[in-house]
């Protein structure tokens, strides 16, 4: 698998979801590993996991280009809204509450006290609803 293909697959998932590495041998799963780390060994970031199998060790790595460090918040589907301005504010709301390093369209807007509207289908977007639930539980 090429790095760009891996990144495209990862964009489909919620940025808050956990990543696990699974090592297989023919016919069975050897181990799943939750502890992954990113390191830079001089040629850009690498996703790494080291697993120790008796009597041999396995090293698994995936090199990433430096320019692919961030996945834009736009890669997450936040739904369709009645206007471009509302869509931009919902995106900004998501960026603020997920503490992403993304520029805001309306940086002076009060996203802490604002409640995003429902989508044009009348439902809350799943990502926005999760943020609102977390916010309500804190208060």
Protein Blocks (a to p, Z undefined) as FASTA:
>chain_A
ZZklmmmmmmmpcfkbccddddddehiafbdcfbdcdddehiapaddddddddfbdcddd
ddddfklmbccfklpcgbjafbfklmmmmmmmmmmmnopacddfblmbcfklpccdddfk
opacfklmmmmmmmmmmZZ
